[in-house]
Amino acid sequence: MHDGCGGNMTDGMAILQKIRMMGFNKNKMPMVHKFECESCNEMVEMATLEHACSCGMVYAVTPCSAMDSSRIKAAGKYV
Ligand SMILES: [Zn+2]
């Protein structure tokens, strides 16, 4: 199994732990995703697989899902 792909993982914390464990969390996204932070409503520009908003909310996505902004999940604040 090639991995870093979380299959259908929908839990942000599980995704975050997975990409940290695999060492992918600082990897660059294939494209920058921009979306509204669900905590502070500021615009987030996510360029790496793990990204923390200025408010502390951490977002994560697996490498295989990085093209799809709907697969980016919030893991929680200051995690
Ligand atoms: Zn925020």
PDB file of the backbone (N, CA, C, O) and the ligand in Angstrom, with CONECT records:
HET     ZN  A 101       1
ATOM      1  N   MET A   1       0.843  -1.205   0.000  1.00  0.00           N
ATOM      2  CA  MET A   1       0.000   0.000   0.000  1.00  0.00           C
ATOM      3  C   MET A   1       0.873   1.247   0.000  1.00  0.00           C
ATOM      4  O   MET A   1       1.715   1.437   0.877  1.00  0.00           O
ATOM      5  N   HIS A   2       0.658   2.073  -0.979  1.00  0.00           N
ATOM      6  CA  HIS A   2       1.239   3.403  -0.926  1.00  0.00           C
ATOM      7  C   HIS A   2       0.390   4.167   0.070  1.00  0.00           C
ATOM      8  O   HIS A   2      -0.826   3.989   0.130  1.00  0.00           O
ATOM      9  N   ASP A   3       1.036   5.015   0.847  1.00  0.00           N
ATOM     10  CA  ASP A   3       0.141   5.705   1.774  1.00  0.00           C
ATOM     11  C   ASP A   3       0.478   7.149   2.020  1.00  0.00           C
ATOM     12  O   ASP A   3       1.387   7.726   1.422  1.00  0.00           O
ATOM     13  N   GLY A   4      -0.288   7.703   2.918  1.00  0.00           N
ATOM     14  CA  GLY A   4      -0.365   9.134   3.013  1.00  0.00           C
ATOM     15  C   GLY A   4      -1.776   9.441   2.570  1.00  0.00           C
ATOM     16  O   GLY A   4      -2.290  10.540   2.778  1.00  0.00           O
ATOM     17  N   CYS A   5      -2.394   8.441   1.951  1.00  0.00           N
ATOM     18  CA  CYS A   5      -3.782   8.552   1.545  1.00  0.00           C
ATOM     19  C   CYS A   5      -4.622   8.025   2.681  1.00  0.00           C
ATOM     20  O   CYS A   5      -4.467   6.881   3.110  1.00  0.00           O
ATOM     21  N   GLY A   6      -5.485   8.842   3.150  1.00  0.00           N
ATOM     22  CA  GLY A   6      -6.301   8.416   4.276  1.00  0.00           C
ATOM     23  C   GLY A   6      -7.606   7.814   3.866  1.00  0.00           C
ATOM     24  O   GLY A   6      -8.502   7.668   4.697  1.00  0.00           O
ATOM     25  N   GLY A   7      -7.749   7.455   2.602  1.00  0.00           N
ATOM     26  CA  GLY A   7      -9.023   6.903   2.182  1.00  0.00           C
ATOM     27  C   GLY A   7     -10.126   7.910   2.383  1.00  0.00           C
ATOM     28  O   GLY A   7     -10.087   9.010   1.832  1.00  0.00           O
ATOM     29  N   ASN A   8     -11.085   7.541   3.155  1.00  0.00           N
ATOM     30  CA  ASN A   8     -12.225   8.430   3.351  1.00  0.00           C
ATOM     31  C   ASN A   8     -12.182   9.123   4.700  1.00  0.00           C
ATOM     32  O   ASN A   8     -13.227   9.427   5.275  1.00  0.00           O
ATOM     33  N   MET A   9     -10.997   9.371   5.204  1.00  0.00           N
ATOM     34  CA  MET A   9     -10.910  10.035   6.502  1.00  0.00           C
ATOM     35  C   MET A   9     -11.591  11.391   6.448  1.00  0.00           C
ATOM     36  O   MET A   9     -11.311  12.211   5.574  1.00  0.00           O
ATOM     37  N   THR A  10     -12.468  11.606   7.376  1.00  0.00           N
ATOM     38  CA  THR A  10     -13.179  12.879   7.413  1.00  0.00           C
ATOM     39  C   THR A  10     -12.905  13.630   8.702  1.00  0.00           C
ATOM     40  O   THR A  10     -13.346  14.767   8.868  1.00  0.00           O
ATOM     41  N   ASP A  11     -12.182  13.005   9.609  1.00  0.00           N
ATOM     42  CA  ASP A  11     -11.894  13.646  10.887  1.00  0.00           C
ATOM     43  C   ASP A  11     -10.584  14.428  10.774  1.00  0.00           C
ATOM     44  O   ASP A  11      -9.526  13.864  10.494  1.00  0.00           O
ATOM     45  N   GLY A  12     -10.682  15.744  10.998  1.00  0.00           N
ATOM     46  CA  GLY A  12      -9.516  16.602  10.815  1.00  0.00           C
ATOM     47  C   GLY A  12      -8.339  16.199  11.676  1.00  0.00           C
ATOM     48  O   GLY A  12      -7.196  16.229  11.219  1.00  0.00           O
ATOM     49  N   MET A  13      -8.602  15.824  12.907  1.00  0.00           N
ATOM     50  CA  MET A  13      -7.505  15.430  13.798  1.00  0.00           C
ATOM     51  C   MET A  13      -6.844  14.146  13.321  1.00  0.00           C
ATOM     52  O   MET A  13      -5.623  14.009  13.401  1.00  0.00           O
ATOM     53  N   ALA A  14      -7.638  13.206  12.825  1.00  0.00           N
ATOM     54  CA  ALA A  14      -7.070  11.954  12.316  1.00  0.00           C
ATOM     55  C   ALA A  14      -6.187  12.225  11.102  1.00  0.00           C
ATOM     56  O   ALA A  14      -5.115  11.636  10.966  1.00  0.00           O
ATOM     57  N   ILE A  15      -6.639  13.114  10.225  1.00  0.00           N
ATOM     58  CA  ILE A  15      -5.843  13.479   9.046  1.00  0.00           C
ATOM     59  C   ILE A  15      -4.553  14.152   9.484  1.00  0.00           C
ATOM     60  O   ILE A  15      -3.479  13.840   8.972  1.00  0.00           O
ATOM     61  N   LEU A  16      -4.660  15.075  10.432  1.00  0.00           N
ATOM     62  CA  LEU A  16      -3.484  15.803  10.902  1.00  0.00           C
ATOM     63  C   LEU A  16      -2.456  14.849  11.519  1.00  0.00           C
ATOM     64  O   LEU A  16      -1.262  14.946  11.234  1.00  0.00           O
ATOM     65  N   GLN A  17      -2.922  13.941  12.351  1.00  0.00           N
ATOM     66  CA  GLN A  17      -2.006  12.985  12.986  1.00  0.00           C
ATOM     67  C   GLN A  17      -1.348  12.089  11.944  1.00  0.00           C
ATOM     68  O   GLN A  17      -0.171  11.746  12.049  1.00  0.00           O
ATOM     69  N   LYS A  18      -2.127  11.722  10.947  1.00  0.00           N
ATOM     70  CA  LYS A  18      -1.609  10.863   9.887  1.00  0.00           C
ATOM     71  C   LYS A  18      -0.504  11.567   9.100  1.00  0.00           C
ATOM     72  O   LYS A  18       0.571  11.000   8.904  1.00  0.00           O
ATOM     73  N   ILE A  19      -0.757  12.794   8.647  1.00  0.00           N
ATOM     74  CA  ILE A  19       0.252  13.462   7.826  1.00  0.00           C
ATOM     75  C   ILE A  19       1.472  13.859   8.646  1.00  0.00           C
ATOM     76  O   ILE A  19       2.580  13.918   8.111  1.00  0.00           O
ATOM     77  N   ARG A  20       1.288  14.133   9.934  1.00  0.00           N
ATOM     78  CA  ARG A  20       2.448  14.401  10.792  1.00  0.00           C
ATOM     79  C   ARG A  20       3.277  13.137  10.959  1.00  0.00           C
ATOM     80  O   ARG A  20       4.506  13.175  10.901  1.00  0.00           O
ATOM     81  N   MET A  21       2.595  12.020  11.168  1.00  0.00           N
ATOM     82  CA  MET A  21       3.280  10.740  11.359  1.00  0.00           C
ATOM     83  C   MET A  21       4.069  10.372  10.111  1.00  0.00           C
ATOM     84  O   MET A  21       5.182   9.853  10.200  1.00  0.00           O
ATOM     85  N   MET A  22       3.481  10.645   8.939  1.00  0.00           N
ATOM     86  CA  MET A  22       4.126  10.302   7.671  1.00  0.00           C
ATOM     87  C   MET A  22       5.153  11.357   7.260  1.00  0.00           C
ATOM     88  O   MET A  22       5.910  11.145   6.313  1.00  0.00           O
ATOM     89  N   GLY A  23       5.185  12.484   7.960  1.00  0.00           N
ATOM     90  CA  GLY A  23       6.120  13.547   7.633  1.00  0.00           C
ATOM     91  C   GLY A  23       5.698  14.381   6.437  1.00  0.00           C
ATOM     92  O   GLY A  23       6.525  15.050   5.818  1.00  0.00           O
ATOM     93  N   PHE A  24       4.415  14.344   6.110  1.00  0.00           N
ATOM     94  CA  PHE A  24       3.908  15.079   4.950  1.00  0.00           C
ATOM     95  C   PHE A  24       3.370  16.457   5.308  1.00  0.00           C
ATOM     96  O   PHE A  24       3.004  17.236   4.427  1.00  0.00           O
ATOM     97  N   ASN A  25       3.323  16.753   6.597  1.00  0.00           N
ATOM     98  CA  ASN A  25       2.565  17.934   7.005  1.00  0.00           C
ATOM     99  C   ASN A  25       3.148  19.245   6.494  1.00  0.00           C
ATOM    100  O   ASN A  25       2.423  20.229   6.353  1.00  0.00           O
ATOM    101  N   LYS A  26       4.474  19.271   6.210  1.00  0.00           N
ATOM    102  CA  LYS A  26       5.073  20.509   5.693  1.00  0.00           C
ATOM    103  C   LYS A  26       5.178  20.479   4.170  1.00  0.00           C
ATOM    104  O   LYS A  26       5.722  21.402   3.564  1.00  0.00           O
ATOM    105  N   ASN A  27       4.663  19.427   3.556  1.00  0.00           N
ATOM    106  CA  ASN A  27       4.711  19.350   2.094  1.00  0.00           C
ATOM    107  C   ASN A  27       3.829  20.422   1.462  1.00  0.00           C
ATOM    108  O   ASN A  27       2.801  20.824   2.008  1.00  0.00           O
ATOM    109  N   LYS A  28       4.273  20.866   0.289  1.00  0.00           N
ATOM    110  CA  LYS A  28       3.494  21.880  -0.411  1.00  0.00           C
ATOM    111  C   LYS A  28       2.249  21.266  -1.045  1.00  0.00           C
ATOM    112  O   LYS A  28       2.259  20.120  -1.495  1.00  0.00           O
ATOM    113  N   MET A  29       1.197  22.044  -1.068  1.00  0.00           N
ATOM    114  CA  MET A  29       0.001  21.669  -1.793  1.00  0.00           C
ATOM    115  C   MET A  29       0.282  21.771  -3.296  1.00  0.00           C
ATOM    116  O   MET A  29       1.100  22.594  -3.709  1.00  0.00           O
ATOM    117  N   PRO A  30      -0.379  20.953  -4.117  1.00  0.00           N
ATOM    118  CA  PRO A  30      -0.234  21.092  -5.575  1.00  0.00           C
ATOM    119  C   PRO A  30      -0.787  22.434  -6.070  1.00  0.00           C
ATOM    120  O   PRO A  30      -0.407  22.926  -7.133  1.00  0.00           O
ATOM    121  N   MET A  31      -1.674  22.998  -5.288  1.00  0.00           N
ATOM    122  CA  MET A  31      -2.223  24.317  -5.587  1.00  0.00           C
ATOM    123  C   MET A  31      -2.634  24.943  -4.266  1.00  0.00           C
ATOM    124  O   MET A  31      -2.931  24.242  -3.298  1.00  0.00           O
ATOM    125  N   VAL A  32      -2.648  26.265  -4.237  1.00  0.00           N
ATOM    126  CA  VAL A  32      -3.044  26.958  -3.011  1.00  0.00           C
ATOM    127  C   VAL A  32      -4.567  27.029  -2.955  1.00  0.00           C
ATOM    128  O   VAL A  32      -5.220  27.485  -3.893  1.00  0.00           O
ATOM    129  N   HIS A  33      -5.111  26.570  -1.842  1.00  0.00           N
ATOM    130  CA  HIS A  33      -6.557  26.665  -1.663  1.00  0.00           C
ATOM    131  C   HIS A  33      -6.872  27.850  -0.770  1.00  0.00           C
ATOM    132  O   HIS A  33      -6.221  28.065   0.253  1.00  0.00           O
ATOM    133  N   LYS A  34      -7.860  28.601  -1.161  1.00  0.00           N
ATOM    134  CA  LYS A  34      -8.317  29.730  -0.358  1.00  0.00           C
ATOM    135  C   LYS A  34      -9.734  29.456   0.105  1.00  0.00           C
ATOM    136  O   LYS A  34     -10.605  29.099  -0.689  1.00  0.00           O
ATOM    137  N   PHE A  35      -9.950  29.623   1.369  1.00  0.00           N
ATOM    138  CA  PHE A  35     -11.290  29.403   1.903  1.00  0.00           C
ATOM    139  C   PHE A  35     -11.439  30.217   3.176  1.00  0.00           C
ATOM    140  O   PHE A  35     -10.465  30.739   3.718  1.00  0.00           O
ATOM    141  N   GLU A  36     -12.661  30.313   3.638  1.00  0.00           N
ATOM    142  CA  GLU A  36     -12.947  31.097   4.823  1.00  0.00           C
ATOM    143  C   GLU A  36     -12.734  30.217   6.052  1.00  0.00           C
ATOM    144  O   GLU A  36     -13.256  29.104   6.128  1.00  0.00           O
ATOM    145  N   CYS A  37     -11.969  30.723   7.005  1.00  0.00           N
ATOM    146  CA  CYS A  37     -11.748  29.968   8.236  1.00  0.00           C
ATOM    147  C   CYS A  37     -13.085  29.778   8.956  1.00  0.00           C
ATOM    148  O   CYS A  37     -13.859  30.722   9.115  1.00  0.00           O
ATOM    149  N   GLU A  38     -13.336  28.552   9.382  1.00  0.00           N
ATOM    150  CA  GLU A  38     -14.633  28.304  10.020  1.00  0.00           C
ATOM    151  C   GLU A  38     -14.670  28.811  11.456  1.00  0.00           C
ATOM    152  O   GLU A  38     -15.727  28.828  12.087  1.00  0.00           O
ATOM    153  N   SER A  39     -13.524  29.219  11.966  1.00  0.00           N
ATOM    154  CA  SER A  39     -13.479  29.742  13.322  1.00  0.00           C
ATOM    155  C   SER A  39     -13.554  31.268  13.355  1.00  0.00           C
ATOM    156  O   SER A  39     -14.327  31.834  14.128  1.00  0.00           O
ATOM    157  N   CYS A  40     -12.748  31.940  12.514  1.00  0.00           N
ATOM    158  CA  CYS A  40     -12.661  33.400  12.599  1.00  0.00           C
ATOM    159  C   CYS A  40     -13.169  34.100  11.341  1.00  0.00           C
ATOM    160  O   CYS A  40     -13.248  35.328  11.305  1.00  0.00           O
ATOM    161  N   ASN A  41     -13.516  33.321  10.304  1.00  0.00           N
ATOM    162  CA  ASN A  41     -14.034  33.857   9.042  1.00  0.00           C
ATOM    163  C   ASN A  41     -13.024  34.678   8.252  1.00  0.00           C
ATOM    164  O   ASN A  41     -13.390  35.356   7.291  1.00  0.00           O
ATOM    165  N   GLU A  42     -11.753  34.622   8.651  1.00  0.00           N
ATOM    166  CA  GLU A  42     -10.710  35.241   7.846  1.00  0.00           C
ATOM    167  C   GLU A  42     -10.437  34.342   6.653  1.00  0.00           C
ATOM    168  O   GLU A  42     -10.727  33.146   6.684  1.00  0.00           O
ATOM    169  N   MET A  43      -9.868  34.937   5.585  1.00  0.00           N
ATOM    170  CA  MET A  43      -9.505  34.133   4.436  1.00  0.00           C
ATOM    171  C   MET A  43      -8.230  33.356   4.747  1.00  0.00           C
ATOM    172  O   MET A  43      -7.225  33.937   5.157  1.00  0.00           O
ATOM    173  N   VAL A  44      -8.276  32.054   4.552  1.00  0.00           N
ATOM    174  CA  VAL A  44      -7.127  31.190   4.756  1.00  0.00           C
ATOM    175  C   VAL A  44      -6.529  30.876   3.385  1.00  0.00           C
ATOM    176  O   VAL A  44      -7.248  30.520   2.452  1.00  0.00           O
ATOM    177  N   GLU A  45      -5.203  31.012   3.274  1.00  0.00           N
ATOM    178  CA  GLU A  45      -4.527  30.566   2.062  1.00  0.00           C
ATOM    179  C   GLU A  45      -3.675  29.375   2.446  1.00  0.00           C
ATOM    180  O   GLU A  45      -2.657  29.523   3.123  1.00  0.00           O
ATOM    181  N   MET A  46      -4.081  28.221   2.025  1.00  0.00           N
ATOM    182  CA  MET A  46      -3.440  26.985   2.455  1.00  0.00           C
ATOM    183  C   MET A  46      -2.482  26.502   1.375  1.00  0.00           C
ATOM    184  O   MET A  46      -2.906  26.095   0.294  1.00  0.00           O
ATOM    185  N   ALA A  47      -1.184  26.550   1.676  1.00  0.00           N
ATOM    186  CA  ALA A  47      -0.167  26.174   0.697  1.00  0.00           C
ATOM    187  C   ALA A  47       0.595  24.918   1.111  1.00  0.00           C
ATOM    188  O   ALA A  47       1.382  24.380   0.332  1.00  0.00           O
ATOM    189  N   THR A  48       0.363  24.455   2.326  1.00  0.00           N
ATOM    190  CA  THR A  48       0.989  23.221   2.794  1.00  0.00           C
ATOM    191  C   THR A  48      -0.108  22.312   3.361  1.00  0.00           C
ATOM    192  O   THR A  48      -1.199  22.766   3.706  1.00  0.00           O
ATOM    193  N   LEU A  49       0.211  21.028   3.447  1.00  0.00           N
ATOM    194  CA  LEU A  49      -0.818  20.042   3.834  1.00  0.00           C
ATOM    195  C   LEU A  49      -1.328  20.274   5.250  1.00  0.00           C
ATOM    196  O   LEU A  49      -2.469  19.943   5.572  1.00  0.00           O
ATOM    197  N   GLU A  50      -0.460  20.853   6.103  1.00  0.00           N
ATOM    198  CA  GLU A  50      -0.917  21.319   7.406  1.00  0.00           C
ATOM    199  C   GLU A  50      -0.797  22.827   7.409  1.00  0.00           C
ATOM    200  O   GLU A  50       0.232  23.376   7.016  1.00  0.00           O
ATOM    201  N   HIS A  51      -1.844  23.497   7.851  1.00  0.00           N
ATOM    202  CA  HIS A  51      -1.805  24.956   7.862  1.00  0.00           C
ATOM    203  C   HIS A  51      -2.574  25.475   9.060  1.00  0.00           C
ATOM    204  O   HIS A  51      -3.697  25.044   9.322  1.00  0.00           O
ATOM    205  N   ALA A  52      -1.971  26.398   9.781  1.00  0.00           N
ATOM    206  CA  ALA A  52      -2.649  27.015  10.913  1.00  0.00           C
ATOM    207  C   ALA A  52      -3.089  28.420  10.544  1.00  0.00           C
ATOM    208  O   ALA A  52      -2.289  29.223  10.063  1.00  0.00           O
ATOM    209  N   CYS A  53      -4.341  28.711  10.765  1.00  0.00           N
ATOM    210  CA  CYS A  53      -4.866  30.064  10.587  1.00  0.00           C
ATOM    211  C   CYS A  53      -4.267  30.957  11.668  1.00  0.00           C
ATOM    212  O   CYS A  53      -3.769  30.472  12.684  1.00  0.00           O
ATOM    213  N   SER A  54      -4.320  32.261  11.439  1.00  0.00           N
ATOM    214  CA  SER A  54      -3.805  33.205  12.435  1.00  0.00           C
ATOM    215  C   SER A  54      -4.573  33.104  13.753  1.00  0.00           C
ATOM    216  O   SER A  54      -4.056  33.503  14.797  1.00  0.00           O
ATOM    217  N   CYS A  55      -5.795  32.578  13.719  1.00  0.00           N
ATOM    218  CA  CYS A  55      -6.586  32.438  14.949  1.00  0.00           C
ATOM    219  C   CYS A  55      -6.224  31.159  15.698  1.00  0.00           C
ATOM    220  O   CYS A  55      -6.706  30.939  16.809  1.00  0.00           O
ATOM    221  N   GLY A  56      -5.377  30.310  15.101  1.00  0.00           N
ATOM    222  CA  GLY A  56      -4.956  29.088  15.775  1.00  0.00           C
ATOM    223  C   GLY A  56      -5.613  27.832  15.253  1.00  0.00           C
ATOM    224  O   GLY A  56      -5.188  26.727  15.591  1.00  0.00           O
ATOM    225  N   MET A  57      -6.649  27.978  14.432  1.00  0.00           N
ATOM    226  CA  MET A  57      -7.304  26.799  13.892  1.00  0.00           C
ATOM    227  C   MET A  57      -6.374  26.119  12.886  1.00  0.00           C
ATOM    228  O   MET A  57      -5.833  26.766  11.990  1.00  0.00           O
ATOM    229  N   VAL A  58      -6.198  24.811  13.047  1.00  0.00           N
ATOM    230  CA  VAL A  58      -5.288  24.054  12.189  1.00  0.00           C
ATOM    231  C   VAL A  58      -6.095  23.242  11.177  1.00  0.00           C
ATOM    232  O   VAL A  58      -7.030  22.524  11.532  1.00  0.00           O
ATOM    233  N   TYR A  59      -5.710  23.376   9.920  1.00  0.00           N
ATOM    234  CA  TYR A  59      -6.350  22.631   8.829  1.00  0.00           C
ATOM    235  C   TYR A  59      -5.386  21.589   8.294  1.00  0.00           C
ATOM    236  O   TYR A  59      -4.171  21.785   8.291  1.00  0.00           O
ATOM    237  N   ALA A  60      -5.953  20.474   7.838  1.00  0.00           N
ATOM    238  CA  ALA A  60      -5.118  19.395   7.328  1.00  0.00           C
ATOM    239  C   ALA A  60      -5.818  18.696   6.171  1.00  0.00           C
ATOM    240  O   ALA A  60      -7.046  18.653   6.096  1.00  0.00           O
ATOM    241  N   VAL A  61      -5.001  18.149   5.266  1.00  0.00           N
ATOM    242  CA  VAL A  61      -5.524  17.359   4.157  1.00  0.00           C
ATOM    243  C   VAL A  61      -4.458  16.317   3.806  1.00  0.00           C
ATOM    244  O   VAL A  61      -3.265  16.569   3.982  1.00  0.00           O
ATOM    245  N   THR A  62      -4.873  15.169   3.320  1.00  0.00           N
ATOM    246  CA  THR A  62      -3.899  14.156   2.919  1.00  0.00           C
ATOM    247  C   THR A  62      -3.363  14.499   1.531  1.00  0.00           C
ATOM    248  O   THR A  62      -4.029  15.187   0.758  1.00  0.00           O
ATOM    249  N   PRO A  63      -2.136  14.010   1.212  1.00  0.00           N
ATOM    250  CA  PRO A  63      -1.542  14.334  -0.096  1.00  0.00           C
ATOM    251  C   PRO A  63      -2.448  13.947  -1.263  1.00  0.00           C
ATOM    252  O   PRO A  63      -2.531  14.680  -2.249  1.00  0.00           O
ATOM    253  N   CYS A  64      -3.120  12.816  -1.162  1.00  0.00           N
ATOM    254  CA  CYS A  64      -3.955  12.336  -2.273  1.00  0.00           C
ATOM    255  C   CYS A  64      -5.204  13.159  -2.465  1.00  0.00           C
ATOM    256  O   CYS A  64      -5.815  13.132  -3.534  1.00  0.00           O
ATOM    257  N   SER A  65      -5.585  13.889  -1.439  1.00  0.00           N
ATOM    258  CA  SER A  65      -6.826  14.661  -1.518  1.00  0.00           C
ATOM    259  C   SER A  65      -6.554  16.145  -1.671  1.00  0.00           C
ATOM    260  O   SER A  65      -7.475  16.960  -1.648  1.00  0.00           O
ATOM    261  N   ALA A  66      -5.275  16.494  -1.829  1.00  0.00           N
ATOM    262  CA  ALA A  66      -4.887  17.901  -1.751  1.00  0.00           C
ATOM    263  C   ALA A  66      -5.420  18.741  -2.910  1.00  0.00           C
ATOM    264  O   ALA A  66      -5.437  19.969  -2.827  1.00  0.00           O
ATOM    265  N   MET A  67      -5.856  18.085  -3.993  1.00  0.00           N
ATOM    266  CA  MET A  67      -6.440  18.839  -5.097  1.00  0.00           C
ATOM    267  C   MET A  67      -7.879  19.268  -4.796  1.00  0.00           C
ATOM    268  O   MET A  67      -8.441  20.141  -5.456  1.00  0.00           O
ATOM    269  N   ASP A  68      -8.438  18.638  -3.800  1.00  0.00           N
ATOM    270  CA  ASP A  68      -9.878  18.793  -3.556  1.00  0.00           C
ATOM    271  C   ASP A  68     -10.102  19.579  -2.266  1.00  0.00           C
ATOM    272  O   ASP A  68      -9.913  19.049  -1.171  1.00  0.00           O
ATOM    273  N   SER A  69     -10.494  20.816  -2.393  1.00  0.00           N
ATOM    274  CA  SER A  69     -10.624  21.662  -1.205  1.00  0.00           C
ATOM    275  C   SER A  69     -11.687  21.142  -0.243  1.00  0.00           C
ATOM    276  O   SER A  69     -11.654  21.454   0.948  1.00  0.00           O
ATOM    277  N   SER A  70     -12.627  20.352  -0.751  1.00  0.00           N
ATOM    278  CA  SER A  70     -13.670  19.818   0.145  1.00  0.00           C
ATOM    279  C   SER A  70     -13.108  18.761   1.093  1.00  0.00           C
ATOM    280  O   SER A  70     -13.768  18.372   2.057  1.00  0.00           O
ATOM    281  N   ARG A  71     -11.881  18.295   0.816  1.00  0.00           N
ATOM    282  CA  ARG A  71     -11.269  17.282   1.674  1.00  0.00           C
ATOM    283  C   ARG A  71     -10.407  17.898   2.759  1.00  0.00           C
ATOM    284  O   ARG A  71      -9.877  17.181   3.608  1.00  0.00           O
ATOM    285  N   ILE A  72     -10.260  19.214   2.744  1.00  0.00           N
ATOM    286  CA  ILE A  72      -9.513  19.899   3.801  1.00  0.00           C
ATOM    287  C   ILE A  72     -10.383  19.972   5.044  1.00  0.00           C
ATOM    288  O   ILE A  72     -11.525  20.429   4.990  1.00  0.00           O
ATOM    289  N   LYS A  73      -9.832  19.517   6.170  1.00  0.00           N
ATOM    290  CA  LYS A  73     -10.632  19.474   7.407  1.00  0.00           C
ATOM    291  C   LYS A  73      -9.944  20.251   8.524  1.00  0.00           C
ATOM    292  O   LYS A  73      -8.717  20.291   8.613  1.00  0.00           O
ATOM    293  N   ALA A  74     -10.752  20.859   9.362  1.00  0.00           N
ATOM    294  CA  ALA A  74     -10.233  21.535  10.533  1.00  0.00           C
ATOM    295  C   ALA A  74      -9.965  20.503  11.617  1.00  0.00           C
ATOM    296  O   ALA A  74     -10.816  19.663  11.909  1.00  0.00           O
ATOM    297  N   ALA A  75      -8.773  20.570  12.215  1.00  0.00           N
ATOM    298  CA  ALA A  75      -8.412  19.599  13.262  1.00  0.00           C
ATOM    299  C   ALA A  75      -8.675  20.138  14.652  1.00  0.00           C
ATOM    300  O   ALA A  75      -8.788  19.373  15.609  1.00  0.00           O
ATOM    301  N   GLY A  76      -8.775  21.455  14.768  1.00  0.00           N
ATOM    302  CA  GLY A  76      -8.977  22.071  16.070  1.00  0.00           C
ATOM    303  C   GLY A  76      -7.991  23.197  16.262  1.00  0.00           C
ATOM    304  O   GLY A  76      -7.113  23.424  15.429  1.00  0.00           O
ATOM    305  N   LYS A  77      -8.145  23.899  17.365  1.00  0.00           N
ATOM    306  CA  LYS A  77      -7.277  25.047  17.607  1.00  0.00           C
ATOM    307  C   LYS A  77      -6.035  24.660  18.397  1.00  0.00           C
ATOM    308  O   LYS A  77      -6.103  23.907  19.368  1.00  0.00           O
ATOM    309  N   TYR A  78      -4.895  25.196  17.955  1.00  0.00           N
ATOM    310  CA  TYR A  78      -3.600  25.006  18.636  1.00  0.00           C
ATOM    311  C   TYR A  78      -3.347  23.526  18.918  1.00  0.00           C
ATOM    312  O   TYR A  78      -2.997  23.144  20.034  1.00  0.00           O
ATOM    313  N   VAL A  79      -3.528  22.714  17.898  1.00  0.00           N
ATOM    314  CA  VAL A  79      -3.302  21.280  18.086  1.00  0.00           C
ATOM    315  C   VAL A  79      -1.939  20.888  17.546  1.00  0.00           C
ATOM    316  O   VAL A  79      -1.562  19.718  17.611  1.00  0.00           O
TER     317      VAL A  79
HETATM  318 ZN    ZN A 101      -9.087  31.477  11.667  1.00  0.00          ZN2+
END
